[in-house]
């Protein structure tokens, strides 16, 4: 398991990558994706690929009224 600092850096990088096309003003979508990343961690999914997939899945499942 990564250290707290490594994990924080990994989560930030994944969030930034997944949200590359999400306006920075769209905090609702960004929070939803961050919550899904935290869920992945709670399920012991720490790999970069697993976290990216969780983030992409959250992005795809965002209701259209939130986009």
Gaussian input, Z-matrix of N, CA and C with variables (Angstrom, degrees):
# hf/3-21g

backbone

0 1
 N
 C     1     B1
 C     2     B2     1     A1
 N     3     B3     2     A2     1     D1
 C     4     B4     3     A3     2     D2
 C     5     B5     4     A4     3     D3
 N     6     B6     5     A5     4     D4
 C     7     B7     6     A6     5     D5
 C     8     B8     7     A7     6     D6
 N     9     B9     8     A8     7     D7
 C    10    B10     9     A9     8     D8
 C    11    B11    10    A10     9     D9
 N    12    B12    11    A11    10    D10
 C    13    B13    12    A12    11    D11
 C    14    B14    13    A13    12    D12
 N    15    B15    14    A14    13    D13
 C    16    B16    15    A15    14    D14
 C    17    B17    16    A16    15    D15
 N    18    B18    17    A17    16    D16
 C    19    B19    18    A18    17    D17
 C    20    B20    19    A19    18    D18
 N    21    B21    20    A20    19    D19
 C    22    B22    21    A21    20    D20
 C    23    B23    22    A22    21    D21
 N    24    B24    23    A23    22    D22
 C    25    B25    24    A24    23    D23
 C    26    B26    25    A25    24    D24
 N    27    B27    26    A26    25    D25
 C    28    B28    27    A27    26    D26
 C    29    B29    28    A28    27    D27
 N    30    B30    29    A29    28    D28
 C    31    B31    30    A30    29    D29
 C    32    B32    31    A31    30    D30
 N    33    B33    32    A32    31    D31
 C    34    B34    33    A33    32    D32
 C    35    B35    34    A34    33    D33
 N    36    B36    35    A35    34    D34
 C    37    B37    36    A36    35    D35
 C    38    B38    37    A37    36    D36
 N    39    B39    38    A38    37    D37
 C    40    B40    39    A39    38    D38
 C    41    B41    40    A40    39    D39
 N    42    B42    41    A41    40    D40
 C    43    B43    42    A42    41    D41
 C    44    B44    43    A43    42    D42
 N    45    B45    44    A44    43    D43
 C    46    B46    45    A45    44    D44
 C    47    B47    46    A46    45    D45
 N    48    B48    47    A47    46    D46
 C    49    B49    48    A48    47    D47
 C    50    B50    49    A49    48    D48
 N    51    B51    50    A50    49    D49
 C    52    B52    51    A51    50    D50
 C    53    B53    52    A52    51    D51
 N    54    B54    53    A53    52    D52
 C    55    B55    54    A54    53    D53
 C    56    B56    55    A55    54    D54
 N    57    B57    56    A56    55    D55
 C    58    B58    57    A57    56    D56
 C    59    B59    58    A58    57    D57
 N    60    B60    59    A59    58    D58
 C    61    B61    60    A60    59    D59
 C    62    B62    61    A61    60    D60
 N    63    B63    62    A62    61    D61
 C    64    B64    63    A63    62    D62
 C    65    B65    64    A64    63    D63
 N    66    B66    65    A65    64    D64
 C    67    B67    66    A66    65    D65
 C    68    B68    67    A67    66    D66
 N    69    B69    68    A68    67    D67
 C    70    B70    69    A69    68    D68
 C    71    B71    70    A70    69    D69
 N    72    B72    71    A71    70    D70
 C    73    B73    72    A72    71    D71
 C    74    B74    73    A73    72    D72
 N    75    B75    74    A74    73    D73
 C    76    B76    75    A75    74    D74
 C    77    B77    76    A76    75    D75
 N    78    B78    77    A77    76    D76
 C    79    B79    78    A78    77    D77
 C    80    B80    79    A79    78    D78
 N    81    B81    80    A80    79    D79
 C    82    B82    81    A81    80    D80
 C    83    B83    82    A82    81    D81
 N    84    B84    83    A83    82    D82
 C    85    B85    84    A84    83    D83
 C    86    B86    85    A85    84    D84
 N    87    B87    86    A86    85    D85
 C    88    B88    87    A87    86    D86
 C    89    B89    88    A88    87    D87
 N    90    B90    89    A89    88    D88
 C    91    B91    90    A90    89    D89
 C    92    B92    91    A91    90    D90
 N    93    B93    92    A92    91    D91
 C    94    B94    93    A93    92    D92
 C    95    B95    94    A94    93    D93
 N    96    B96    95    A95    94    D94
 C    97    B97    96    A96    95    D95
 C    98    B98    97    A97    96    D96
 N    99    B99    98    A98    97    D97
 C   100   B100    99    A99    98    D98
 C   101   B101   100   A100    99    D99
 N   102   B102   101   A101   100   D100
 C   103   B103   102   A102   101   D101
 C   104   B104   103   A103   102   D102
 N   105   B105   104   A104   103   D103
 C   106   B106   105   A105   104   D104
 C   107   B107   106   A106   105   D105
 N   108   B108   107   A107   106   D106
 C   109   B109   108   A108   107   D107
 C   110   B110   109   A109   108   D108
 N   111   B111   110   A110   109   D109
 C   112   B112   111   A111   110   D110
 C   113   B113   112   A112   111   D111
 N   114   B114   113   A113   112   D112
 C   115   B115   114   A114   113   D113
 C   116   B116   115   A115   114   D114
 N   117   B117   116   A116   115   D115
 C   118   B118   117   A117   116   D116
 C   119   B119   118   A118   117   D117
 N   120   B120   119   A119   118   D118
 C   121   B121   120   A120   119   D119
 C   122   B122   121   A121   120   D120
 N   123   B123   122   A122   121   D121
 C   124   B124   123   A123   122   D122
 C   125   B125   124   A124   123   D123
 N   126   B126   125   A125   124   D124
 C   127   B127   126   A126   125   D125
 C   128   B128   127   A127   126   D126
 N   129   B129   128   A128   127   D127
 C   130   B130   129   A129   128   D128
 C   131   B131   130   A130   129   D129
 N   132   B132   131   A131   130   D130
 C   133   B133   132   A132   131   D131
 C   134   B134   133   A133   132   D132
 N   135   B135   134   A134   133   D133
 C   136   B136   135   A135   134   D134
 C   137   B137   136   A136   135   D135
 N   138   B138   137   A137   136   D136
 C   139   B139   138   A138   137   D137
 C   140   B140   139   A139   138   D138
 N   141   B141   140   A140   139   D139
 C   142   B142   141   A141   140   D140
 C   143   B143   142   A142   141   D141
 N   144   B144   143   A143   142   D142
 C   145   B145   144   A144   143   D143
 C   146   B146   145   A145   144   D144
 N   147   B147   146   A146   145   D145
 C   148   B148   147   A147   146   D146
 C   149   B149   148   A148   147   D147
 N   150   B150   149   A149   148   D148
 C   151   B151   150   A150   149   D149
 C   152   B152   151   A151   150   D150
 N   153   B153   152   A152   151   D151
 C   154   B154   153   A153   152   D152
 C   155   B155   154   A154   153   D153
 N   156   B156   155   A155   154   D154
 C   157   B157   156   A156   155   D155
 C   158   B158   157   A157   156   D156
 N   159   B159   158   A158   157   D157
 C   160   B160   159   A159   158   D158
 C   161   B161   160   A160   159   D159
 N   162   B162   161   A161   160   D160
 C   163   B163   162   A162   161   D161
 C   164   B164   163   A163   162   D162
 N   165   B165   164   A164   163   D163
 C   166   B166   165   A165   164   D164
 C   167   B167   166   A166   165   D165
 N   168   B168   167   A167   166   D166
 C   169   B169   168   A168   167   D167
 C   170   B170   169   A169   168   D168
 N   171   B171   170   A170   169   D169
 C   172   B172   171   A171   170   D170
 C   173   B173   172   A172   171   D171
 N   174   B174   173   A173   172   D172
 C   175   B175   174   A174   173   D173
 C   176   B176   175   A175   174   D174
 N   177   B177   176   A176   175   D175
 C   178   B178   177   A177   176   D176
 C   179   B179   178   A178   177   D177
 N   180   B180   179   A179   178   D178
 C   181   B181   180   A180   179   D179
 C   182   B182   181   A181   180   D180
 N   183   B183   182   A182   181   D181
 C   184   B184   183   A183   182   D182
 C   185   B185   184   A184   183   D183
 N   186   B186   185   A185   184   D184
 C   187   B187   186   A186   185   D185
 C   188   B188   187   A187   186   D186
 N   189   B189   188   A188   187   D187
 C   190   B190   189   A189   188   D188
 C   191   B191   190   A190   189   D189
 N   192   B192   191   A191   190   D190
 C   193   B193   192   A192   191   D191
 C   194   B194   193   A193   192   D192
 N   195   B195   194   A194   193   D193
 C   196   B196   195   A195   194   D194
 C   197   B197   196   A196   195   D195
 N   198   B198   197   A197   196   D196
 C   199   B199   198   A198   197   D197
 C   200   B200   199   A199   198   D198

   B1=1.4550
   B2=1.5293
   B3=1.3363
   B4=1.4690
   B5=1.5277
   B6=1.3261
   B7=1.4697
   B8=1.5184
   B9=1.3205
   B10=1.4648
   B11=1.5268
   B12=1.3213
   B13=1.4696
   B14=1.5287
   B15=1.3359
   B16=1.4675
   B17=1.5204
   B18=1.3039
   B19=1.4552
   B20=1.5258
   B21=1.3278
   B22=1.4654
   B23=1.5304
   B24=1.3245
   B25=1.4669
   B26=1.5286
   B27=1.3129
   B28=1.4565
   B29=1.5274
   B30=1.3245
   B31=1.4679
   B32=1.5240
   B33=1.3143
   B34=1.4686
   B35=1.5250
   B36=1.3322
   B37=1.4637
   B38=1.5285
   B39=1.3328
   B40=1.4644
   B41=1.5223
   B42=1.3106
   B43=1.4664
   B44=1.5284
   B45=1.3125
   B46=1.4657
   B47=1.5261
   B48=1.3244
   B49=1.4651
   B50=1.5320
   B51=1.3226
   B52=1.4668
   B53=1.5238
   B54=1.3281
   B55=1.4606
   B56=1.5240
   B57=1.3230
   B58=1.4607
   B59=1.5326
   B60=1.3220
   B61=1.4670
   B62=1.5257
   B63=1.3215
   B64=1.4647
   B65=1.5220
   B66=1.3345
   B67=1.4664
   B68=1.5330
   B69=1.3058
   B70=1.4684
   B71=1.5303
   B72=1.3190
   B73=1.4686
   B74=1.5299
   B75=1.3211
   B76=1.4676
   B77=1.5293
   B78=1.3096
   B79=1.4649
   B80=1.5193
   B81=1.3192
   B82=1.4680
   B83=1.5334
   B84=1.3182
   B85=1.4597
   B86=1.5176
   B87=1.3178
   B88=1.4643
   B89=1.5313
   B90=1.3145
   B91=1.4673
   B92=1.5208
   B93=1.3297
   B94=1.4696
   B95=1.5320
   B96=1.3169
   B97=1.4601
   B98=1.5280
   B99=1.3223
   B100=1.4728
   B101=1.5290
   B102=1.3243
   B103=1.4645
   B104=1.5225
   B105=1.3173
   B106=1.4694
   B107=1.5312
   B108=1.3143
   B109=1.4649
   B110=1.5293
   B111=1.3102
   B112=1.4763
   B113=1.5252
   B114=1.3491
   B115=1.4650
   B116=1.5239
   B117=1.3162
   B118=1.4672
   B119=1.5276
   B120=1.3142
   B121=1.4695
   B122=1.5213
   B123=1.3292
   B124=1.4633
   B125=1.5308
   B126=1.3415
   B127=1.4640
   B128=1.5348
   B129=1.3409
   B130=1.4725
   B131=1.5195
   B132=1.3170
   B133=1.4673
   B134=1.5283
   B135=1.3344
   B136=1.4623
   B137=1.5247
   B138=1.3238
   B139=1.4600
   B140=1.5286
   B141=1.2959
   B142=1.4597
   B143=1.5214
   B144=1.3180
   B145=1.4671
   B146=1.5255
   B147=1.3256
   B148=1.4663
   B149=1.5265
   B150=1.3148
   B151=1.4625
   B152=1.5256
   B153=1.3296
   B154=1.4641
   B155=1.5203
   B156=1.3199
   B157=1.4605
   B158=1.5232
   B159=1.3161
   B160=1.4689
   B161=1.5247
   B162=1.3188
   B163=1.4602
   B164=1.5108
   B165=1.3361
   B166=1.4699
   B167=1.5229
   B168=1.3275
   B169=1.4630
   B170=1.5219
   B171=1.3235
   B172=1.4606
   B173=1.5183
   B174=1.3027
   B175=1.4640
   B176=1.5184
   B177=1.3106
   B178=1.4678
   B179=1.5233
   B180=1.3157
   B181=1.4683
   B182=1.5255
   B183=1.3316
   B184=1.4602
   B185=1.5262
   B186=1.3223
   B187=1.4612
   B188=1.5310
   B189=1.3188
   B190=1.4645
   B191=1.5202
   B192=1.3142
   B193=1.4610
   B194=1.5274
   B195=1.3524
   B196=1.4622
   B197=1.5032
   B198=1.3113
   B199=1.4529
   B200=1.4974
   A1=108.25
   A2=117.01
   A3=120.11
   A4=111.53
   A5=115.33
   A6=119.90
   A7=108.99
   A8=116.56
   A9=120.79
   A10=111.77
   A11=116.51
   A12=120.46
   A13=110.84
   A14=115.69
   A15=119.56
   A16=110.97
   A17=116.27
   A18=121.34
   A19=111.26
   A20=116.63
   A21=120.58
   A22=110.74
   A23=116.77
   A24=120.71
   A25=110.76
   A26=117.02
   A27=121.67
   A28=110.97
   A29=116.39
   A30=120.03
   A31=111.46
   A32=117.40
   A33=121.23
   A34=110.07
   A35=116.98
   A36=120.98
   A37=111.03
   A38=116.66
   A39=119.98
   A40=110.09
   A41=117.28
   A42=120.54
   A43=110.45
   A44=117.33
   A45=120.93
   A46=111.41
   A47=116.50
   A48=119.90
   A49=111.67
   A50=115.90
   A51=119.74
   A52=110.98
   A53=116.79
   A54=121.63
   A55=113.32
   A56=117.76
   A57=120.60
   A58=111.99
   A59=118.00
   A60=121.42
   A61=113.24
   A62=116.69
   A63=121.97
   A64=107.31
   A65=117.50
   A66=118.64
   A67=111.40
   A68=116.45
   A69=119.74
   A70=111.67
   A71=116.58
   A72=120.61
   A73=112.10
   A74=117.74
   A75=121.62
   A76=109.65
   A77=115.00
   A78=120.28
   A79=112.38
   A80=118.15
   A81=120.66
   A82=109.76
   A83=116.39
   A84=120.18
   A85=110.32
   A86=117.10
   A87=120.39
   A88=111.38
   A89=117.50
   A90=120.55
   A91=110.99
   A92=116.40
   A93=120.26
   A94=109.90
   A95=116.68
   A96=120.61
   A97=110.02
   A98=117.29
   A99=120.77
   A100=110.61
   A101=117.13
   A102=120.29
   A103=110.72
   A104=117.12
   A105=120.52
   A106=111.16
   A107=116.47
   A108=119.41
   A109=110.08
   A110=116.89
   A111=120.26
   A112=110.93
   A113=116.81
   A114=120.20
   A115=110.53
   A116=116.74
   A117=120.90
   A118=109.87
   A119=116.69
   A120=120.15
   A121=111.15
   A122=116.73
   A123=119.97
   A124=111.42
   A125=116.10
   A126=121.36
   A127=110.80
   A128=116.30
   A129=122.78
   A130=112.97
   A131=116.87
   A132=122.02
   A133=106.72
   A134=115.63
   A135=122.30
   A136=113.72
   A137=117.97
   A138=118.37
   A139=110.53
   A140=115.22
   A141=121.20
   A142=110.51
   A143=117.47
   A144=120.96
   A145=111.87
   A146=116.72
   A147=120.11
   A148=111.27
   A149=116.50
   A150=119.69
   A151=111.44
   A152=116.84
   A153=119.63
   A154=110.84
   A155=116.17
   A156=119.61
   A157=110.74
   A158=117.52
   A159=121.04
   A160=110.34
   A161=116.70
   A162=120.55
   A163=112.44
   A164=116.86
   A165=120.39
   A166=110.80
   A167=116.75
   A168=120.25
   A169=110.71
   A170=116.71
   A171=120.74
   A172=110.97
   A173=117.31
   A174=121.49
   A175=110.49
   A176=116.54
   A177=120.84
   A178=110.97
   A179=117.22
   A180=120.73
   A181=114.09
   A182=117.57
   A183=120.01
   A184=108.72
   A185=118.15
   A186=120.20
   A187=111.03
   A188=116.47
   A189=120.49
   A190=112.07
   A191=118.27
   A192=119.15
   A193=111.83
   A194=117.82
   A195=121.61
   A196=112.84
   A197=118.22
   A198=120.97
   A199=110.96
   D1=136.51
   D2=-179.90
   D3=-69.24
   D4=158.63
   D5=175.00
   D6=-68.37
   D7=167.91
   D8=179.14
   D9=-59.43
   D10=-42.10
   D11=-179.18
   D12=-66.50
   D13=-41.79
   D14=178.40
   D15=-65.50
   D16=-40.20
   D17=179.79
   D18=-65.70
   D19=-43.11
   D20=178.28
   D21=-61.60
   D22=-42.63
   D23=179.04
   D24=-65.81
   D25=-40.82
   D26=178.49
   D27=-63.23
   D28=-46.64
   D29=179.91
   D30=-62.64
   D31=-41.74
   D32=178.70
   D33=-62.08
   D34=-43.94
   D35=-179.31
   D36=-64.18
   D37=-43.12
   D38=179.17
   D39=-66.22
   D40=-44.71
   D41=179.21
   D42=-60.12
   D43=-44.90
   D44=178.92
   D45=-62.31
   D46=-41.48
   D47=-179.31
   D48=-67.48
   D49=-45.64
   D50=-178.64
   D51=-66.57
   D52=-34.29
   D53=-175.98
   D54=-94.56
   D55=17.41
   D56=-175.39
   D57=-56.05
   D58=-32.72
   D59=-179.44
   D60=-104.20
   D61=8.94
   D62=178.14
   D63=-96.34
   D64=124.03
   D65=179.56
   D66=-56.93
   D67=142.80
   D68=-179.45
   D69=-62.56
   D70=-21.29
   D71=178.03
   D72=-76.66
   D73=-12.47
   D74=-178.18
   D75=-87.68
   D76=70.92
   D77=-175.94
   D78=-69.64
   D79=-26.32
   D80=179.95
   D81=-64.03
   D82=-47.32
   D83=179.83
   D84=-65.33
   D85=-43.93
   D86=-179.73
   D87=-62.30
   D88=-38.81
   D89=178.45
   D90=-67.82
   D91=-38.72
   D92=178.52
   D93=-62.17
   D94=-44.50
   D95=179.93
   D96=-65.36
   D97=-42.92
   D98=178.16
   D99=-60.81
   D100=-39.11
   D101=178.39
   D102=-63.99
   D103=-39.15
   D104=178.22
   D105=-67.54
   D106=-34.70
   D107=175.80
   D108=-64.86
   D109=-41.98
   D110=177.54
   D111=-62.91
   D112=-39.35
   D113=176.85
   D114=-60.86
   D115=-41.85
   D116=178.92
   D117=-60.28
   D118=-42.74
   D119=179.08
   D120=-63.08
   D121=-41.56
   D122=179.17
   D123=-63.71
   D124=-24.97
   D125=177.70
   D126=-91.11
   D127=15.83
   D128=179.46
   D129=60.40
   D130=35.08
   D131=176.02
   D132=-104.31
   D133=92.84
   D134=-173.40
   D135=-104.90
   D136=-11.02
   D137=-175.36
   D138=-71.02
   D139=153.06
   D140=179.57
   D141=-57.41
   D142=-44.97
   D143=-179.25
   D144=-63.22
   D145=-41.98
   D146=179.87
   D147=-65.35
   D148=-41.14
   D149=179.79
   D150=-68.04
   D151=-41.62
   D152=177.27
   D153=-61.26
   D154=-42.12
   D155=179.92
   D156=-64.21
   D157=-42.15
   D158=177.96
   D159=-61.09
   D160=-41.81
   D161=178.30
   D162=-65.69
   D163=-43.60
   D164=178.43
   D165=-64.89
   D166=-39.69
   D167=178.05
   D168=-61.39
   D169=-41.41
   D170=178.71
   D171=-66.09
   D172=-37.37
   D173=179.83
   D174=-66.03
   D175=-41.54
   D176=-179.66
   D177=-68.65
   D178=-32.65
   D179=-175.36
   D180=-88.54
   D181=3.57
   D182=179.10
   D183=-68.43
   D184=127.66
   D185=178.24
   D186=-56.41
   D187=143.97
   D188=-175.90
   D189=-61.89
   D190=-27.52
   D191=178.98
   D192=-68.11
   D193=-15.93
   D194=179.64
   D195=-92.24
   D196=-8.31
   D197=-176.16
   D198=-86.46

